[in-house]
Amino acid sequence: MIAATLLLNGIALAQAPTPAIRYRLATEADGPAIGALFAAAAYGDLGVNWHAANVANGWLVADSEGEIVGAIQLCVGQPYSFLGDCVVLPSMRARDEHGHGRPSKPGQITLTLYAVALKMLAEAGAQVVLGITDKPGMKRLLVRYGGISLGPTELFAKGTAR
C-alpha cells in the first residue's frame, strides 16, 4: 500500500487512506447516495429531495468501491469560498488510515475530505475559505492548521419551495 501526504501551505494535513477509497467530485447521479449517507448518519438535511438535487461539482465524495462513505459540500467563489456539511458513514467515522478507532478525534476520511476540499478551493482561486463546525476536535484541527474563529454565530436555513 502506498500512502501519499496531502499538503496545504507546506503543512501535512492527512495521510491518504488505502487505495480502496477514492476522492472525487460528485456527479449528478450521486444525489440519492449523498441523501442516504445523511440518513445513515442521522444528520439533519432539512427535508431535501436528494433525488431532485443536482449535486454535480458541488460536493466532494469519498467513494469506496462504488459506495459513497463520506461527502463534503464545496461552494466555490472568489475571493471567498465555503465548506459546508461534512458527513461520514457512522461505521467509517473516527478511523485512522489503518481502520483503527480514534475516539473523539476526526477520522481519516474526514481529514482527507477537508484536505482535498481546501486544496481544490485554493486551486479554484479562493483566497479565504469559510466554514462552520461545532465539533471540538475539528475546531482544534482547523486552528492547528491556521484557521481562526470568527466568534459565536448562529446558522440560519430556509427551504425554497418551488
N, CA and C of each residue as an Amber inpcrd file, in Angstrom:
protein
   486
   0.8400000  -1.1710000   0.0000000   0.0000000   0.0000000   0.0000000
   0.8830000   1.2310000   0.0000000   0.5690000   2.1690000  -0.8810000
   1.3060000   3.4160000  -0.9650000   0.4650000   4.5060000  -0.3200000
   1.0690000   5.3000000   0.5390000   0.3620000   6.4090000   1.1710000
   0.9490000   7.7120000   0.6570000   0.0940000   8.6790000   0.4170000
   0.5460000   9.9910000  -0.0320000   0.1420000  11.0140000   1.0070000
   0.9990000  11.9850000   1.2400000   0.6950000  13.0340000   2.1990000
   0.0740000  14.2050000   1.4710000  -1.0590000  14.6950000   1.9690000
  -1.7110000  15.8620000   1.4090000  -1.1790000  17.0890000   2.1340000
  -0.7830000  18.1010000   1.3730000  -0.1790000  19.2960000   1.9560000
  -1.0530000  20.5120000   1.7000000  -1.0930000  21.4140000   2.6720000
  -1.7150000  22.7140000   2.5000000  -0.7450000  23.7250000   3.0820000
  -0.2820000  24.6410000   2.2550000   0.7270000  25.6210000   2.6760000
   1.9430000  24.9400000   3.2960000   2.3390000  23.8010000   2.7440000
   3.5260000  23.1030000   3.2090000   3.3490000  22.3150000   4.4830000
   2.1130000  22.2550000   5.0200000   1.8570000  21.5160000   6.2620000
   1.1290000  20.2300000   5.9120000   1.6360000  19.1140000   6.4130000
   0.9910000  17.8310000   6.1600000  -0.3290000  17.7940000   6.9200000
  -1.4440000  17.6430000   6.1780000  -2.7520000  17.6050000   6.8180000
  -3.2300000  16.1830000   7.0750000  -3.0080000  15.2960000   6.1480000
  -3.5670000  13.9660000   6.3010000  -2.8290000  12.9780000   5.4190000
  -2.6910000  11.7750000   5.9070000  -2.1750000  10.6900000   5.0930000
  -3.3520000  10.1290000   4.2950000  -3.1940000   9.9910000   3.0170000
  -4.2590000   9.4110000   2.2130000  -4.4780000   7.9660000   2.6440000
  -5.7460000   7.5840000   2.8310000  -6.0200000   6.2230000   3.2640000
  -5.7870000   5.2150000   2.1500000  -6.1150000   3.9770000   2.4270000
  -5.8740000   2.8960000   1.4830000  -6.4700000   3.2270000   0.1210000
  -5.9210000   2.6500000  -0.9350000  -6.4190000   2.9430000  -2.2760000
  -7.8840000   2.5660000  -2.4910000  -8.5040000   1.8500000  -1.5610000
  -9.9000000   1.4660000  -1.7150000 -10.8290000   2.6750000  -1.6590000
 -10.3820000   3.7920000  -1.0860000 -11.2060000   4.9980000  -1.0300000
 -10.6700000   5.9960000  -2.0350000 -11.5770000   6.4440000  -2.9100000
 -11.2340000   7.3960000  -3.9620000 -11.9910000   8.6900000  -3.6880000
 -11.3120000   9.8130000  -3.7940000 -11.9200000  11.1150000  -3.5700000
 -12.1550000  11.7450000  -4.9330000 -13.4180000  12.1550000  -5.1760000
 -13.7820000  12.6930000  -6.4810000 -14.9280000  13.6830000  -6.3250000
 -15.1080000  14.5250000  -7.3380000 -16.2760000  15.3890000  -7.3540000
 -17.5130000  14.5390000  -7.5990000 -18.6010000  14.9050000  -6.9620000
 -19.8550000  14.1920000  -7.1490000 -20.3500000  14.3840000  -8.5780000
 -21.1100000  13.4150000  -9.0350000 -21.7950000  13.5190000 -10.3220000
 -23.2710000  13.7810000 -10.0470000 -23.9990000  14.1540000 -11.0650000
 -25.4340000  14.4210000 -10.9120000 -26.1620000  13.2130000 -10.3200000
 -25.7070000  12.0180000 -10.6400000 -26.3670000  10.7940000 -10.1730000
 -26.1010000  10.4770000  -8.7020000 -25.1760000  11.1910000  -8.0550000
 -24.8130000  10.8870000  -6.6680000 -25.7630000  11.4620000  -5.6270000
 -26.7280000  12.2940000  -6.0230000 -27.6410000  12.9120000  -5.0640000
 -28.2990000  11.9230000  -4.1150000 -28.9660000  10.8750000  -4.6210000
 -29.6090000   9.9220000  -3.7130000 -28.6270000   9.2290000  -2.7650000
 -27.4210000   8.9550000  -3.2310000 -26.4260000   8.3020000  -2.3610000
 -25.9660000   9.2510000  -1.2580000 -25.8150000  10.5370000  -1.5650000
 -25.4590000  11.5010000  -0.5280000 -26.6120000  11.6300000   0.4610000
 -27.8330000  11.6360000  -0.0360000 -29.0030000  11.6680000   0.8410000
 -29.0630000  10.4540000   1.7520000 -28.7450000   9.2780000   1.2110000
 -28.7260000   8.0590000   2.0270000 -27.6400000   8.1400000   3.0890000
 -26.5320000   8.7680000   2.7590000 -25.4470000   8.9680000   3.7200000
 -25.9190000   9.8650000   4.8690000 -26.6270000  10.9640000   4.5420000
 -27.1830000  11.8340000   5.5790000 -28.1260000  11.0350000   6.4840000
 -28.9800000  10.2120000   5.8920000 -29.9240000   9.4220000   6.6870000
 -29.1960000   8.4160000   7.5730000 -28.2200000   7.7120000   7.0240000
 -27.4720000   6.7040000   7.7990000 -26.7250000   7.3490000   8.9580000
 -26.2740000   8.5780000   8.7600000 -25.5260000   9.2860000   9.7970000
 -26.4450000  10.0370000  10.7570000 -27.7680000   9.9370000  10.5360000
 -28.7530000  10.6690000  11.3430000 -28.4060000  12.1640000  11.3810000
 -28.0550000  12.6950000  10.2180000 -27.6470000  14.0830000  10.0630000
 -28.8010000  14.8360000   9.4140000 -29.2840000  15.8790000  10.0450000
 -30.4280000  16.6230000   9.5250000 -30.1580000  17.2280000   8.1610000
 -31.1260000  17.0800000   7.2630000 -30.9530000  17.6470000   5.9180000
 -32.0850000  18.6030000   5.5410000 -32.9010000  18.9860000   6.5290000
 -33.9810000  19.9540000   6.3300000 -34.9680000  19.5350000   5.2430000
 -35.1340000  18.2290000   5.0630000 -36.1230000  17.7310000   4.1100000
 -35.7500000  17.8350000   2.6520000 -34.4750000  17.8750000   2.3540000
 -34.0100000  17.9770000   0.9640000 -34.4880000  16.7690000   0.1590000
 -34.9140000  17.0160000  -1.0790000 -35.2430000  15.9410000  -2.0080000
 -33.9620000  15.5930000  -2.7580000 -33.2430000  14.5990000  -2.2680000
 -31.9340000  14.2560000  -2.8250000 -32.0490000  13.6650000  -4.2310000
 -33.2250000  13.1520000  -4.6000000 -33.3970000  12.6200000  -5.9580000
 -33.4690000  13.7560000  -6.9810000 -33.9190000  14.9440000  -6.5470000
 -34.0180000  16.0860000  -7.4490000 -32.7790000  16.9850000  -7.3730000
 -31.9350000  16.7710000  -6.3640000 -30.7780000  17.6500000  -6.1660000
 -29.6620000  17.3330000  -7.1700000 -29.2300000  18.3570000  -7.8990000
 -28.0860000  18.1940000  -8.8010000 -26.8270000  18.5220000  -8.0010000
 -26.1660000  17.4910000  -7.5140000 -25.0040000  17.6670000  -6.6410000
 -23.6890000  17.7210000  -7.4110000 -23.7670000  17.6310000  -8.7330000
 -22.5480000  17.6040000  -9.5540000 -21.6930000  18.8300000  -9.2960000
 -20.4340000  18.5970000  -9.0410000 -19.4160000  19.6180000  -8.8430000
 -19.6280000  20.5070000  -7.6210000 -20.6420000  20.2310000  -6.7970000
 -20.8530000  20.9840000  -5.5740000 -20.5020000  20.1750000  -4.3390000
 -20.1200000  18.9440000  -4.5450000 -19.7740000  18.0420000  -3.4440000
 -18.5260000  17.2520000  -3.8140000 -17.6940000  17.0270000  -2.8220000
 -16.5630000  16.1130000  -2.9340000 -16.9730000  14.8660000  -2.1690000
 -16.8120000  13.6960000  -2.7780000 -17.2240000  12.4600000  -2.1180000
 -16.0500000  11.5170000  -1.9220000 -16.1730000  10.7040000  -0.8720000
 -15.2470000   9.5990000  -0.6200000 -15.9690000   8.3470000  -1.0770000
 -15.4390000   7.7010000  -2.0920000 -16.0770000   6.5580000  -2.7430000
 -15.2660000   5.3070000  -2.4560000 -15.9090000   4.3310000  -1.8210000
 -15.2570000   3.0610000  -1.5260000 -15.9300000   1.9660000  -2.3350000
 -15.2910000   1.6060000  -3.4240000 -15.7890000   0.5520000  -4.3090000
 -17.2390000   0.7900000  -4.7250000 -17.5470000   2.0360000  -5.1200000
 -18.8750000   2.3760000  -5.6050000 -19.8480000   2.8410000  -4.5400000
 -19.4850000   2.7650000  -3.2620000 -20.3490000   3.2340000  -2.1790000
 -19.7970000   4.5590000  -1.6530000 -20.6600000   5.5690000  -1.5880000
 -20.2310000   6.8470000  -1.0330000 -20.2450000   6.7160000   0.4850000
 -19.0530000   6.8760000   1.0870000 -18.8990000   6.7100000   2.5410000
 -18.6330000   8.0410000   3.2370000 -18.4770000   9.1090000   2.4600000
 -18.2700000  10.4330000   3.0250000 -18.4970000  11.4800000   1.9600000
 -18.8570000  12.6950000   2.4100000 -19.0760000  13.7870000   1.4640000
 -18.9130000  15.1160000   2.1860000 -18.4390000  16.1140000   1.4490000
 -18.3460000  17.4780000   1.9620000 -18.8040000  18.4190000   0.8560000
 -19.5940000  19.4200000   1.2340000 -20.1050000  20.3690000   0.2530000
 -19.0850000  21.4690000  -0.0070000 -18.9050000  21.8030000  -1.2790000
 -17.9950000  22.8640000  -1.7070000 -18.8000000  23.9560000  -2.3960000
 -18.6320000  25.1710000  -1.9520000 -19.2400000  26.3170000  -2.6320000
 -18.0790000  27.1880000  -3.1000000 -17.8240000  27.1510000  -4.3950000
 -16.6510000  27.8140000  -4.9620000 -16.9810000  29.2550000  -5.3110000
 -16.1130000  30.1420000  -4.9090000 -16.2470000  31.5480000  -5.2530000
 -14.9100000  32.2400000  -5.0720000 -14.8460000  33.4820000  -5.5210000
 -13.6360000  34.2800000  -5.3460000 -14.0500000  35.6430000  -4.8290000
 -13.4500000  36.1890000  -3.8620000 -12.2970000  35.6780000  -3.1380000
 -12.6680000  34.6770000  -2.0510000 -13.9790000  34.5650000  -1.7250000
 -14.4040000  33.6700000  -0.6570000 -15.0270000  32.3960000  -1.2140000
 -14.6780000  31.2810000  -0.6180000 -15.3490000  30.0090000  -0.8790000
 -15.8470000  29.4890000   0.4580000 -16.6550000  28.4510000   0.4260000
 -17.2800000  27.9360000   1.6410000 -17.2400000  26.4130000   1.6530000
 -16.9240000  25.8540000   2.8080000 -17.0620000  24.4140000   3.0230000
 -18.3130000  24.2060000   3.8480000 -19.2300000  23.4170000   3.3200000
 -20.4850000  23.1610000   4.0110000 -20.4370000  21.8570000   4.7780000
 -21.5680000  21.1960000   4.7910000 -21.7150000  19.9620000   5.5540000
 -20.6750000  18.9200000   5.1760000 -20.1070000  18.2780000   6.1980000
 -19.2200000  17.1340000   6.0150000 -19.8540000  15.9730000   6.7720000
 -20.1450000  14.9080000   6.0730000 -20.8120000  13.7660000   6.6970000
 -20.0970000  12.4880000   6.2800000 -19.9050000  11.5910000   7.2610000
 -19.2100000  10.3270000   7.0230000 -20.0670000   9.1990000   7.5740000
 -20.1200000   8.1070000   6.8460000 -20.8570000   6.9250000   7.2740000
 -20.4350000   6.5550000   8.6980000 -21.3870000   6.3400000   9.6090000
 -21.0240000   6.0750000  11.0070000 -19.9890000   4.9680000  11.2010000
 -20.0630000   3.9040000  10.4430000 -19.1100000   2.7980000  10.6080000
 -17.6980000   3.1560000  10.1500000 -17.5550000   4.2810000   9.4370000
 -16.2550000   4.7010000   8.9200000 -15.6980000   5.9160000   9.6660000
 -16.4590000   6.4370000  10.6210000 -16.0300000   7.6300000  11.3600000
 -14.8960000   7.3200000  12.3150000 -14.1310000   8.3570000  12.6050000
 -13.0880000   8.3000000  13.6420000 -12.1650000   7.1040000  13.4720000
 -11.7540000   6.8380000  12.2430000 -10.8310000   5.7460000  11.9340000
  -9.5610000   6.3170000  11.3400000  -8.4240000   5.7370000  11.7190000
  -7.1700000   6.1880000  11.1240000  -6.9630000   5.4840000   9.7880000
  -5.8080000   5.7000000   9.1790000  -5.5490000   5.1140000   7.8570000
  -5.5040000   3.5980000   7.8600000  -5.4230000   2.9900000   9.0390000
  -5.4090000   1.5300000   9.1570000  -6.7530000   0.9790000   9.6230000
  -7.7600000   1.8490000   9.8010000  -9.0740000   1.4150000  10.2310000
  -9.2420000   1.3190000  11.7370000  -8.2350000   1.7400000  12.5040000
  -8.3260000   1.6990000  13.9580000  -9.0940000   2.9100000  14.4700000
  -9.7970000   2.7230000  15.6020000 -10.6000000   3.7880000  16.1780000
  -9.7760000   4.9480000  16.7100000 -10.3570000   6.1390000  16.6300000
  -9.7570000   7.3720000  17.1550000 -10.8500000   8.1160000  17.9040000
 -11.2400000   7.6520000  19.0800000 -12.3530000   8.2870000  19.7960000
 -12.1490000   9.7850000  19.9740000 -13.2150000  10.5350000  19.7270000
 -13.3030000  11.9950000  19.8690000 -12.3060000  12.7660000  19.0020000
 -11.7890000  12.1440000  17.9640000 -10.9100000  12.8300000  17.0190000
 -11.4640000  12.6200000  15.6080000 -11.2320000  13.5850000  14.7250000
 -11.6750000  13.3840000  13.3370000 -10.9570000  12.1820000  12.7300000
 -11.6860000  11.3890000  11.9840000 -11.1030000  10.2210000  11.3390000
 -10.4340000  10.5600000  10.0250000  -9.8100000   9.5520000   9.4360000
  -9.0430000   9.7290000   8.2130000  -9.8950000  10.2200000   7.0480000
 -11.1120000   9.7020000   6.9280000 -11.9570000  10.1380000   5.8090000
 -12.3060000  11.6130000   5.9670000 -12.6830000  12.0240000   7.1780000
 -12.9980000  13.4290000   7.4280000 -11.7840000  14.3090000   7.1500000
 -10.6260000  13.9220000   7.6790000  -9.4010000  14.7000000   7.4620000
  -9.0730000  14.8340000   5.9850000  -9.2090000  13.7370000   5.2560000
  -8.8640000  13.7590000   3.8350000  -9.8840000  14.5600000   3.0350000
 -11.1750000  14.4530000   3.3830000 -12.1810000  15.2770000   2.7040000
 -11.8590000  16.7580000   2.8740000 -11.5520000  17.1670000   4.1120000
 -11.2010000  18.5710000   4.3470000  -9.9340000  18.9600000   3.5910000
  -8.9100000  18.1390000   3.6390000  -7.6390000  18.4630000   2.9900000
  -7.7990000  18.5920000   1.4840000  -8.4830000  17.6440000   0.8660000
  -8.6760000  17.6850000  -0.5830000  -9.5610000  18.8740000  -0.9610000
 -10.6250000  19.1110000  -0.1730000 -11.5260000  20.2320000  -0.4590000
 -10.7860000  21.5660000  -0.3760000  -9.9760000  21.7580000   0.6620000
  -9.2180000  23.0030000   0.8000000  -8.2470000  23.2010000  -0.3660000
  -7.6120000  22.1240000  -0.7770000  -6.6780000  22.1980000  -1.9020000
  -7.4180000  22.5630000  -3.1940000  -8.5770000  21.9430000  -3.4140000
  -9.3500000  22.2280000  -4.6230000  -9.8410000  23.6760000  -4.6400000
 -10.3140000  24.1670000  -3.4830000 -10.8010000  25.5430000  -3.4310000
  -9.6710000  26.5440000  -3.6470000  -8.4970000  26.2590000  -3.0800000
  -7.3360000  27.1320000  -3.3030000  -6.9700000  27.1530000  -4.7820000
  -6.9910000  25.9930000  -5.4230000  -6.6640000  25.9190000  -6.8450000
  -7.7040000  26.6350000  -7.7060000  -8.9440000  26.7470000  -7.1900000
 -10.0050000  27.4420000  -7.9230000  -9.9570000  28.9500000  -7.6920000
  -9.0070000  29.4040000  -6.8760000  -8.8300000  30.8310000  -6.6830000
  -9.3320000  31.3990000  -5.3680000  -9.8230000  30.5520000  -4.4790000
 -10.2940000  31.0580000  -3.1860000  -9.1200000  31.6170000  -2.3960000
  -9.2870000  32.8280000  -1.8800000  -8.2840000  33.4140000  -1.0100000
  -8.6110000  33.1400000   0.4550000  -9.9080000  32.9750000   0.7380000
 -10.3900000  32.6740000   2.0840000 -11.4500000  31.5930000   1.9530000
 -11.3720000  30.5810000   2.8160000 -12.3880000  29.5270000   2.8500000
 -13.0930000  29.6110000   4.2010000 -14.3990000  29.7800000   4.1490000
 -15.2220000  29.8650000   5.3500000 -15.8840000  28.5200000   5.6090000
 -16.1890000  28.2400000   6.8480000 -16.8880000  27.0150000   7.2060000
 -17.4140000  27.1140000   8.6200000 -18.2340000  26.1600000   9.0050000
 -18.8560000  26.1450000  10.3290000 -18.6760000  24.7690000  10.9350000
 -18.2920000  24.7270000  12.2150000 -18.2690000  23.4590000  12.9360000
 -18.5560000  23.7200000  14.4030000 -19.1860000  22.7490000  15.0420000
 -19.3670000  22.8120000  16.4920000 -18.6580000  21.6420000  17.1640000
 -17.8630000  20.9260000  16.4040000 -17.1530000  19.7560000  16.9180000
 -15.7880000  20.1910000  17.4620000 -15.5430000  19.9660000  18.7660000
 -14.2730000  20.4070000  19.3690000 -13.0360000  19.8650000  18.6580000
 -13.0610000  18.6040000  18.2250000 -11.9040000  18.0340000  17.5290000
 -11.6050000  18.7510000  16.2310000 -12.6570000  19.1030000  15.4770000
 -12.4580000  19.8300000  14.2220000 -11.9880000  21.2530000  14.4920000
 -12.5140000  21.8880000  15.5470000 -12.0560000  23.2370000  15.8860000
 -10.5540000  23.2370000  16.1670000 -10.1010000  22.2700000  16.9700000
  -8.6700000  22.1910000  17.2870000  -7.8440000  21.9640000  16.0290000
  -8.3150000  21.0800000  15.1600000  -7.5870000  20.7900000  13.9290000
  -7.4970000  22.0240000  13.0380000  -8.6120000  22.7230000  12.8670000
  -8.6250000  23.8890000  11.9890000  -7.7330000  25.0030000  12.5320000
  -7.7390000  25.2050000  13.8420000  -6.8570000  26.2060000  14.4410000
  -5.3990000  25.7830000  14.2710000  -5.1520000  24.4960000  14.4580000
  -3.7830000  23.9750000  14.3150000  -3.2060000  24.2700000  12.9290000
  -4.0740000  24.2630000  11.9120000  -3.6050000  24.4870000  10.5510000
  -3.9350000  25.8820000  10.0300000  -4.0440000  26.8400000  10.9530000
  -4.1400000  28.2290000  10.5400000  -5.5250000  28.8290000  10.5100000
  -6.5590000  28.0580000  10.8120000  -7.9070000  28.6080000  10.8450000
  -8.0860000  29.5060000  12.0570000  -8.9480000  30.4980000  11.9310000
  -9.2490000  31.3630000  13.0660000 -10.7570000  31.3720000  13.2860000
 -11.1380000  31.4520000  14.5390000 -12.5590000  31.5360000  14.8780000
 -13.0450000  32.9450000  14.6010000 -14.2110000  33.0520000  14.0190000
 -14.8280000  34.3500000  13.7870000 -15.8080000  34.6810000  14.9010000
 -15.7750000  33.8980000  15.9830000 -16.6200000  34.1490000  17.1410000
 -17.9440000  33.4200000  17.0590000 -18.7470000  33.5900000  18.0940000
 -20.0540000  32.9030000  18.1350000 -20.9410000  33.3630000  16.9770000
 -21.6430000  32.4350000  16.3930000 -22.5410000  32.7440000  15.2820000
 -23.8080000  31.9220000  15.4270000 -24.7840000  32.2700000  14.6470000
 -25.9770000  31.4500000  14.5160000 -26.0910000  31.0580000  13.0540000
 -26.5020000  29.8370000  12.8220000 -26.6580000  29.3270000  11.4740000
 -28.1510000  29.3760000  11.1220000 -28.4680000  29.9710000  10.0000000
 -29.8470000  30.0630000   9.5560000 -30.0480000  29.2270000   8.2980000
 -31.2520000  28.7200000   8.1350000 -31.5910000  27.9620000   6.9310000
 -33.0370000  28.2380000   6.5750000 -33.3290000  28.2020000   5.3050000
 -34.6950000  28.3480000   4.8300000 -34.8520000  27.4870000   3.5930000
 -35.8690000  26.6620000   3.5950000 -36.1780000  25.8730000   2.4150000
 -36.7480000  26.7810000   1.3300000 -36.5560000  26.3870000   0.0940000
 -37.0840000  27.1620000  -1.0170000 -38.0440000  26.2990000  -1.8070000
 -39.3060000  26.3610000  -1.4530000 -40.3240000  25.5680000  -2.1600000
 -40.5000000  26.1150000  -3.5610000 -40.6680000  25.2070000  -4.5060000
 -40.8660000  25.6160000  -5.9090000 -42.2760000  25.3840000  -6.3170000
